[in-house]
């Protein structure tokens, strides 16, 4: 019975870790596109140039941070399996 509780607890922790990575990625992308839109309105560019530039930069940043975080999580899982 105790092992079953530990398995469920570990599964929920893994789910929480990976879902936090997804929300972090969405937050970075959303803030960058919103910020680009606000800057376009502020500078009155008449086009969506800043939305695209800043938004795509945020997309690249979110992919980079996501890959780095997933690398760390995989190393943690490997270390936990070895113990």
N, C-alpha and C positions, 0 to 999 in steps of 0.2 A: 504494500500500500504506500509506503514511504517513497519507494522508487518511482511510482506513478506520479506522485505529487512533484517530485524533483524534475521529472521529464516535462510535465506541464509547465512548471515554473521556468525551466530553461527555454522551452519553446516560446513562451510569452516574452521572455527577455530578448531572445533573438528577434522576434517580431518587432518589439519596441525599438531595438537598435536600428534595424533596417528601415522601419517606417520613419524614424527621425531623420535618416539620411535623405529620404524622399521629400519630406517637408522642408528640409534645409535647402534642397535643390530648387523646389518650387518657390521658396521665399526669395532666394537670390535672383531667380529669373524674373519674378513678379516685380521686385523692387527696381531692378535695372530697367525694365520696360516702362514702368510707371515714372521713374526718374527721367528717362529719356523723353517721355511725353511731356512732363512738366517743364523740362528745359526747352523743348520745342515751343511750347506756349510762351515761356518767359522771353526767349530771344526772337519770337515771331518769325521763324524761318520760312513759314509758308509751305513746308513739306515735312515729311517724317524722317529726315536724315538722322537726327540725333536719336530718335527712337530706335532706328535700325542699328546704328553704330553702338550705342550704349547697351541696347538689348542683346545684341549678338555677343558683345563683350561679356555681359553677365551670363549668357548661356555658356560660353567657353569657361568662364570662371567656375560656374556651378558644376560643369562636367569634370573639371580638374579636381575640385574639392570632393566631389562624390567618389571619384576613382581613388583618391588618396585615403578617404575614410573607409572605403570598402577594403582597401589593402590592409589597413590597420585592423579592421574587424576580422579579416581572414587569418591574419597572424595570431590574433588573440584566440581564435577558435582552434588553430593548430596547436598552440601552446597548451590549451586546456585539454585537448585530446591526448597529448603526450604525457600529461600528469596522471 
